[in-house]
Amino acid sequence: MKKHLSDIYEMRHYLLLWSTQMISGLGSGMTAYALVIWSYEQKGSALMTALLMVCTYTPYVLCSIFAGALSDRWNKKKILLLCDGAAMVCTLTVFALLKTDRLQVWHLYLVNAFTGLMNTVQQPASEVATTALLPRKFYQKVGSLRYLSSSVNSIMTPVIATAVLGLAGMDAVILIDLLSFAAAALVLIFFIPIPKIVSGSPKENFLRAAGEGIRYLKKERGILHLMLFLAAINLVASMFEAAFPAMMLSREGGETAMGIVKTVTGLTMLLGSIISSVLPVPKSRVKAIWLCLALSMCTENFLLGFGKSLWVWCVGSFLGWIAIPWMSANLDAIYRLTIPEEIQGRVFAARNSFQFFTIPLGYFIGGFMVDRVFEPVMALQQPGSPLSVFFGSEKGSGAAFFFAVLGVLGVIVCAVFRRDRHIKALEIND
């Protein structure tokens, strides 16, 4: 008991940051969830809805390398507050447009692009702040705690957002978002001292500093190839996310069914986070990462594609997410134990470009393929044809067909990277 209390005391500043950011993330997630439903109801298009995430991730990918150099030079607390403040302004802008009945989907594209730009600067600063606030022995727990907060948000976002939307409308959703931001900002300002990280000279050439993360990855081929593996996984996962609302909102029960599956995902992540937090360090972190992703890729896509009932989709969600927190914990530990602390901001920023560039691409491809290829193909099927038997004939059957294709693609990605010798060489034990 004394040891646990001692650990909590040592982690107190990080836990305070983590918990308040989790609350703020819940508020932001509720607004984003409500706007996805709003945008799909406006257009009924998977591509138009997927473009929301394309706009969020594109500046994140394009500007990350430069943002990392800026982040390493600036005060981390000020960066976090500035970026959160910009997100609050975006939320207020959406609220004003909504209240004047002027909100259009393209407004959300602009807001998401600006928010994505702010996240580009905030994310590497947050990574470095985490390293600064935590003793080395707790690095294994960081990934688990992050997925714990993510799982809580996944559980609560659809439940609370749907309830608040139904009872009080979008005004109440946005009010909760703003209050959660204010609480997180006040705690960060007054109660969380973030140590200063020395990251080179302020007079260092900016372009050279921005390129340092890339130079590091050229030298550390194992880390680079691991990022590329995750980039391929992110491509499949983002195509899945683009197709998911199109299938769920087109089926019977629409919003309710999607909310239930999302809630199951959150509960699964919560359970996975708890399990991950008590599991010992594996003999091979690399093998653990591969096994977790293989389980996810080889189950959820197929069950959502071929399944025709809510309980099958929930089983797919469980199998797809139960091992992801453990994967994240080991991935995070590899990065933090391998990359020197003084250049982590720049390397994490380079990672954002290499590992996440496939996300906006995947959202666009996923939305396009559902709207322009798979739904039209399914609309041409005759009753009793093999495809209609497997995937149905109503709207949303094209997205289900697409899920099955993504399942095959996910298996191929895992099989190819399992043989990568550079990734195999990353055997870190602490």
LUMTINU-773399 format. One record per residue (C-alpha): residue in one letter; x, z, y negated. Coordinates in steps of 0.1 Angstrom, whole numbers. Layout:
residues N
+---+-------+-------+-------+
| r |    c1 |    c3 |    c2 |
+---+-------+-------+-------+
| a |     X |     Z |     Y |
...
+---+-------+-------+-------+
***
This chain:
residues 430
+---+-------+-------+-------+
| r |    c1 |    c3 |    c2 |
+---+-------+-------+-------+
| m |     0 |     0 |     0 |
| k |    28 |     9 |   -24 |
| k |    45 |   -24 |   -17 |
| h |    13 |   -44 |   -26 |
| l |     9 |   -24 |   -58 |
| s |    46 |   -30 |   -66 |
| d |    41 |   -68 |   -60 |
| i |    11 |   -69 |   -82 |
| y |    30 |   -51 |  -110 |
| e |    59 |   -75 |  -108 |
| m |    34 |  -105 |  -109 |
| r |    11 |   -89 |  -135 |
| h |    18 |  -114 |  -163 |
| y |    15 |  -144 |  -141 |
| l |   -17 |  -130 |  -125 |
| l |   -32 |  -124 |  -159 |
| l |   -24 |  -160 |  -169 |
| w |   -37 |  -174 |  -136 |
| s |   -70 |  -155 |  -137 |
| t |   -78 |  -163 |  -173 |
| q |   -69 |  -200 |  -168 |
| m |   -91 |  -200 |  -137 |
| i |  -121 |  -188 |  -158 |
| s |  -113 |  -214 |  -185 |
| g |  -110 |  -240 |  -158 |
| l |  -144 |  -230 |  -145 |
| g |  -160 |  -237 |  -179 |
| s |  -143 |  -270 |  -182 |
| g |  -152 |  -280 |  -147 |
| m |  -189 |  -273 |  -153 |
| t |  -188 |  -296 |  -184 |
| a |  -170 |  -323 |  -164 |
| y |  -194 |  -320 |  -135 |
| a |  -225 |  -322 |  -157 |
| l |  -211 |  -353 |  -175 |
| v |  -204 |  -371 |  -142 |
| i |  -240 |  -367 |  -133 |
| w |  -251 |  -377 |  -168 |
| s |  -229 |  -409 |  -167 |
| y |  -240 |  -420 |  -132 |
| e |  -277 |  -415 |  -143 |
| q |  -270 |  -437 |  -173 |
| k |  -254 |  -466 |  -155 |
| g |  -259 |  -461 |  -117 |
| s |  -224 |  -475 |  -112 |
| a |  -195 |  -461 |   -91 |
| l |  -170 |  -481 |  -112 |
| m |  -184 |  -469 |  -146 |
| t |  -182 |  -433 |  -134 |
| a |  -148 |  -437 |  -118 |
| l |  -135 |  -450 |  -151 |
| l |  -139 |  -415 |  -165 |
| m |  -110 |  -403 |  -143 |
| v |   -90 |  -435 |  -149 |
| c |   -91 |  -427 |  -186 |
| t |   -80 |  -391 |  -179 |
| y |   -51 |  -399 |  -156 |
| t |   -37 |  -431 |  -173 |
| p |   -21 |  -414 |  -203 |
| y |   -10 |  -386 |  -180 |
| v |    10 |  -410 |  -159 |
| l |    23 |  -433 |  -186 |
| c |    35 |  -405 |  -210 |
| s |    46 |  -378 |  -186 |
| i |    83 |  -385 |  -186 |
| f |    85 |  -382 |  -224 |
| a |    62 |  -352 |  -224 |
| g |    85 |  -334 |  -201 |
| a |   114 |  -337 |  -225 |
| l |    92 |  -324 |  -253 |
| s |    79 |  -296 |  -232 |
| d |   114 |  -284 |  -223 |
| r |   123 |  -282 |  -261 |
| w |    91 |  -265 |  -273 |
| n |    78 |  -229 |  -270 |
| k |    57 |  -229 |  -238 |
| k |    30 |  -205 |  -251 |
| k |    24 |  -226 |  -282 |
| i |    22 |  -257 |  -260 |
| l |    -5 |  -241 |  -238 |
| l |   -25 |  -229 |  -268 |
| l |   -22 |  -262 |  -286 |
| c |   -34 |  -283 |  -256 |
| d |   -62 |  -259 |  -248 |
| g |   -73 |  -261 |  -285 |
| a |   -73 |  -299 |  -283 |
| a |   -95 |  -297 |  -252 |
| m |  -119 |  -274 |  -271 |
| v |  -122 |  -299 |  -300 |
| c |  -130 |  -327 |  -274 |
| t |  -158 |  -305 |  -260 |
| l |  -172 |  -299 |  -294 |
| t |  -171 |  -336 |  -302 |
| v |  -191 |  -343 |  -270 |
| f |  -216 |  -316 |  -279 |
| a |  -221 |  -330 |  -314 |
| l |  -227 |  -365 |  -301 |
| l |  -251 |  -352 |  -275 |
| k |  -271 |  -332 |  -301 |
| t |  -275 |  -362 |  -323 |
| d |  -285 |  -384 |  -294 |
| r |  -255 |  -407 |  -299 |
| l |  -235 |  -399 |  -268 |
| q |  -224 |  -431 |  -249 |
| v |  -204 |  -434 |  -218 |
| w |  -176 |  -451 |  -237 |
| h |  -173 |  -420 |  -259 |
| l |  -165 |  -400 |  -228 |
| y |  -137 |  -425 |  -219 |
| l |  -121 |  -419 |  -253 |
| v |  -125 |  -381 |  -250 |
| n |  -110 |  -381 |  -214 |
| a |   -81 |  -403 |  -225 |
| f |   -72 |  -378 |  -253 |
| t |   -77 |  -348 |  -229 |
| g |   -54 |  -365 |  -204 |
| l |   -27 |  -370 |  -231 |
| m |   -29 |  -332 |  -239 |
| n |   -27 |  -324 |  -202 |
| t |     5 |  -345 |  -200 |
| v |    23 |  -321 |  -223 |
| q |     6 |  -290 |  -210 |
| q |    12 |  -294 |  -173 |
| p |    51 |  -293 |  -172 |
| a |    50 |  -264 |  -197 |
| s |    27 |  -246 |  -174 |
| e |    50 |  -252 |  -144 |
| v |    80 |  -239 |  -162 |
| a |    60 |  -209 |  -175 |
| t |    50 |  -201 |  -140 |
| t |    87 |  -202 |  -128 |
| a |    97 |  -179 |  -157 |
| l |    69 |  -154 |  -151 |
| l |    74 |  -151 |  -113 |
| p |   103 |  -136 |   -94 |
| r |   118 |  -160 |   -69 |
| k |   104 |  -141 |   -38 |
| f |    68 |  -149 |   -49 |
| y |    72 |  -187 |   -51 |
| q |    55 |  -191 |   -17 |
| k |    24 |  -174 |   -31 |
| v |    20 |  -197 |   -61 |
| g |     5 |  -226 |   -42 |
| s |   -20 |  -203 |   -24 |
| l |   -31 |  -187 |   -57 |
| r |   -36 |  -220 |   -73 |
| y |   -58 |  -232 |   -45 |
| l |   -76 |  -199 |   -46 |
| s |   -85 |  -205 |   -82 |
| s |   -93 |  -242 |   -75 |
| s |  -115 |  -231 |   -46 |
| v |  -134 |  -206 |   -66 |
| n |  -140 |  -232 |   -93 |
| s |  -151 |  -257 |   -66 |
| i |  -175 |  -232 |   -52 |
| m |  -189 |  -221 |   -85 |
| t |  -188 |  -253 |  -106 |
| p |  -216 |  -272 |   -88 |
| v |  -237 |  -241 |   -83 |
| i |  -235 |  -227 |  -118 |
| a |  -236 |  -262 |  -135 |
| t |  -266 |  -273 |  -116 |
| a |  -284 |  -240 |  -122 |
| v |  -275 |  -239 |  -159 |
| l |  -284 |  -275 |  -164 |
| g |  -318 |  -270 |  -148 |
| l |  -326 |  -238 |  -167 |
| a |  -310 |  -242 |  -201 |
| g |  -296 |  -277 |  -204 |
| m |  -263 |  -292 |  -214 |
| d |  -261 |  -269 |  -245 |
| a |  -256 |  -238 |  -223 |
| v |  -230 |  -255 |  -201 |
| i |  -209 |  -264 |  -232 |
| l |  -214 |  -229 |  -246 |
| i |  -200 |  -213 |  -214 |
| d |  -170 |  -238 |  -216 |
| l |  -162 |  -227 |  -251 |
| l |  -165 |  -190 |  -244 |
| s |  -143 |  -192 |  -214 |
| f |  -116 |  -210 |  -234 |
| a |  -118 |  -184 |  -262 |
| a |  -113 |  -156 |  -237 |
| a |   -83 |  -173 |  -220 |
| a |   -67 |  -181 |  -254 |
| l |   -70 |  -145 |  -267 |
| v |   -54 |  -131 |  -235 |
| l |   -25 |  -156 |  -237 |
| i |   -18 |  -148 |  -274 |
| f |   -18 |  -110 |  -271 |
| f |   -10 |  -100 |  -235 |
| i |    12 |  -126 |  -219 |
| p |    49 |  -128 |  -229 |
| i |    64 |  -160 |  -216 |
| p |   103 |  -158 |  -214 |
| k |   122 |  -185 |  -232 |
| i |   137 |  -211 |  -209 |
| v |   170 |  -226 |  -221 |
| s |   168 |  -263 |  -214 |
| g |   198 |  -279 |  -230 |
| s |   206 |  -284 |  -267 |
| p |   180 |  -292 |  -293 |
| k |   203 |  -319 |  -305 |
| e |   204 |  -336 |  -271 |
| n |   193 |  -373 |  -273 |
| f |   156 |  -374 |  -267 |
| l |   156 |  -406 |  -245 |
| r |   184 |  -392 |  -224 |
| a |   166 |  -359 |  -220 |
| a |   134 |  -378 |  -210 |
| g |   154 |  -398 |  -184 |
| e |   170 |  -367 |  -168 |
| g |   141 |  -361 |  -144 |
| i |   144 |  -397 |  -131 |
| r |   182 |  -394 |  -127 |
| y |   177 |  -362 |  -107 |
| l |   152 |  -380 |   -84 |
| k |   176 |  -409 |   -79 |
| k |   201 |  -384 |   -66 |
| e |   176 |  -362 |   -46 |
| r |   161 |  -389 |   -24 |
| g |   142 |  -365 |    -2 |
| i |   123 |  -351 |   -32 |
| l |   116 |  -386 |   -45 |
| h |   103 |  -399 |   -11 |
| l |    82 |  -368 |    -7 |
| m |    66 |  -376 |   -41 |
| l |    60 |  -412 |   -30 |
| f |    43 |  -399 |     2 |
| l |    20 |  -378 |   -20 |
| a |    15 |  -408 |   -42 |
| a |     2 |  -428 |   -12 |
| i |   -21 |  -398 |    -2 |
| n |   -33 |  -396 |   -38 |
| l |   -42 |  -433 |   -37 |
| v |   -65 |  -428 |    -7 |
| a |   -79 |  -395 |   -20 |
| s |   -88 |  -409 |   -55 |
| m |  -105 |  -439 |   -39 |
| f |  -125 |  -414 |   -19 |
| e |  -134 |  -394 |   -50 |
| a |  -145 |  -426 |   -68 |
| a |  -169 |  -434 |   -39 |
| f |  -181 |  -399 |   -33 |
| p |  -207 |  -396 |   -61 |
| a |  -220 |  -431 |   -54 |
| m |  -228 |  -422 |   -18 |
| m |  -241 |  -387 |   -24 |
| l |  -262 |  -394 |   -54 |
| s |  -278 |  -424 |   -37 |
| r |  -289 |  -404 |    -6 |
| e |  -319 |  -383 |    -2 |
| g |  -314 |  -350 |   -20 |
| g |  -289 |  -366 |   -43 |
| e |  -276 |  -339 |   -67 |
| t |  -285 |  -311 |   -43 |
| a |  -266 |  -327 |   -14 |
| m |  -236 |  -334 |   -35 |
| g |  -236 |  -298 |   -48 |
| i |  -238 |  -284 |   -13 |
| v |  -209 |  -305 |     0 |
| k |  -188 |  -296 |   -31 |
| t |  -196 |  -259 |   -26 |
| v |  -186 |  -262 |    11 |
| t |  -153 |  -277 |    -1 |
| g |  -148 |  -248 |   -25 |
| l |  -156 |  -222 |     2 |
| t |  -132 |  -240 |    26 |
| m |  -104 |  -240 |     0 |
| l |  -110 |  -203 |    -6 |
| l |  -108 |  -196 |    31 |
| g |   -77 |  -218 |    33 |
| s |   -61 |  -200 |     4 |
| i |   -66 |  -166 |    20 |
| i |   -52 |  -178 |    53 |
| s |   -22 |  -194 |    35 |
| s |   -14 |  -163 |    16 |
| v |    -9 |  -143 |    48 |
| l |     8 |  -170 |    69 |
| p |    46 |  -166 |    74 |
| v |    71 |  -192 |    60 |
| p |    70 |  -221 |    86 |
| k |   102 |  -232 |   104 |
| s |    97 |  -266 |    87 |
| r |    79 |  -268 |    54 |
| v |    81 |  -306 |    57 |
| k |    63 |  -307 |    91 |
| a |    37 |  -283 |    78 |
| i |    29 |  -306 |    49 |
| w |    26 |  -336 |    71 |
| l |     4 |  -319 |    96 |
| c |   -19 |  -306 |    69 |
| l |   -23 |  -340 |    53 |
| a |   -28 |  -357 |    87 |
| l |   -56 |  -334 |    96 |
| s |   -73 |  -340 |    62 |
| m |   -69 |  -378 |    63 |
| c |   -79 |  -382 |    99 |
| t |  -112 |  -362 |    97 |
| e |  -131 |  -361 |    64 |
| n |  -132 |  -398 |    57 |
| f |  -146 |  -407 |    91 |
| l |  -172 |  -379 |    91 |
| l |  -185 |  -388 |    57 |
| g |  -185 |  -425 |    65 |
| f |  -202 |  -423 |    99 |
| g |  -222 |  -391 |    93 |
| k |  -259 |  -394 |    84 |
| s |  -268 |  -358 |    78 |
| l |  -258 |  -331 |    54 |
| w |  -243 |  -308 |    81 |
| v |  -219 |  -336 |    93 |
| w |  -207 |  -341 |    58 |
| c |  -201 |  -304 |    54 |
| v |  -181 |  -303 |    86 |
| g |  -161 |  -332 |    73 |
| s |  -155 |  -314 |    41 |
| f |  -143 |  -283 |    60 |
| l |  -118 |  -302 |    81 |
| g |  -106 |  -322 |    52 |
| w |   -98 |  -292 |    30 |
| i |   -90 |  -262 |    52 |
| a |   -53 |  -269 |    55 |
| i |   -47 |  -282 |    20 |
| p |   -39 |  -248 |     4 |
| w |   -11 |  -242 |    30 |
| m |     2 |  -277 |    23 |
| s |     2 |  -270 |   -14 |
| a |    20 |  -237 |   -10 |
| n |    48 |  -253 |    10 |
| l |    51 |  -283 |   -13 |
| d |    53 |  -260 |   -43 |
| a |    79 |  -239 |   -27 |
| i |   101 |  -269 |   -18 |
| y |    99 |  -281 |   -54 |
| r |   107 |  -247 |   -70 |
| l |   135 |  -239 |   -46 |
| t |   152 |  -273 |   -48 |
| i |   149 |  -283 |   -85 |
| p |   171 |  -264 |  -110 |
| e |   150 |  -242 |  -133 |
| e |   165 |  -255 |  -165 |
| i |   153 |  -291 |  -158 |
| q |   121 |  -283 |  -140 |
| g |   100 |  -294 |  -170 |
| r |   116 |  -329 |  -170 |
| v |   116 |  -333 |  -132 |
| f |    79 |  -321 |  -129 |
| a |    71 |  -346 |  -157 |
| a |    88 |  -374 |  -138 |
| r |    69 |  -362 |  -107 |
| n |    37 |  -367 |  -126 |
| s |    45 |  -403 |  -131 |
| f |    58 |  -410 |   -95 |
| q |    33 |  -389 |   -76 |
| f |     2 |  -393 |   -97 |
| f |     4 |  -429 |  -109 |
| t |   -18 |  -440 |   -80 |
| i |   -47 |  -417 |   -91 |
| p |   -61 |  -439 |  -119 |
| l |   -54 |  -470 |   -98 |
| g |   -72 |  -455 |   -69 |
| y |  -103 |  -445 |   -90 |
| f |  -105 |  -480 |  -104 |
| i |  -100 |  -497 |   -70 |
| g |  -125 |  -473 |   -54 |
| g |  -152 |  -479 |   -79 |
| f |  -146 |  -516 |   -80 |
| m |  -146 |  -519 |   -42 |
| v |  -179 |  -499 |   -38 |
| d |  -197 |  -518 |   -66 |
| r |  -184 |  -553 |   -60 |
| v |  -175 |  -555 |   -23 |
| f |  -189 |  -529 |     0 |
| e |  -224 |  -524 |   -15 |
| p |  -230 |  -562 |   -17 |
| v |  -218 |  -566 |    19 |
| m |  -241 |  -539 |    32 |
| a |  -270 |  -554 |    11 |
| l |  -266 |  -587 |    31 |
| q |  -268 |  -569 |    65 |
| q |  -298 |  -576 |    87 |
| p |  -317 |  -546 |   103 |
| g |  -300 |  -537 |   136 |
| s |  -266 |  -553 |   127 |
| p |  -236 |  -532 |   137 |
| l |  -227 |  -522 |   102 |
| s |  -262 |  -511 |    93 |
| v |  -264 |  -491 |   125 |
| f |  -231 |  -473 |   117 |
| f |  -235 |  -469 |    79 |
| g |  -272 |  -474 |    71 |
| s |  -289 |  -500 |    50 |
| e |  -299 |  -481 |    18 |
| k |  -280 |  -478 |   -14 |
| g |  -249 |  -458 |    -8 |
| s |  -242 |  -473 |    27 |
| g |  -214 |  -494 |    11 |
| a |  -197 |  -463 |     0 |
| a |  -200 |  -449 |    35 |
| f |  -185 |  -481 |    50 |
| f |  -157 |  -477 |    25 |
| f |  -150 |  -441 |    36 |
| a |  -144 |  -454 |    72 |
| v |  -119 |  -479 |    59 |
| l |  -101 |  -452 |    39 |
| g |   -99 |  -431 |    71 |
| v |   -79 |  -459 |    88 |
| l |   -57 |  -462 |    57 |
| g |   -50 |  -425 |    56 |
| v |   -39 |  -425 |    92 |
| i |   -15 |  -454 |    85 |
| v |     0 |  -436 |    55 |
| c |     7 |  -404 |    75 |
| a |    22 |  -424 |   104 |
| v |    45 |  -443 |    81 |
| f |    59 |  -414 |    61 |
| r |    63 |  -392 |    92 |
| r |    93 |  -413 |   101 |
| d |   110 |  -411 |    67 |
| r |   145 |  -397 |    72 |
| h |   149 |  -385 |    36 |
| i |   118 |  -364 |    38 |
| k |   129 |  -350 |    72 |
| a |   161 |  -338 |    56 |
| l |   141 |  -314 |    33 |
| e |   142 |  -285 |    56 |
| i |   141 |  -254 |    34 |
| n |   139 |  -219 |    48 |
| d |   141 |  -188 |    26 |
+---+-------+-------+-------+
***
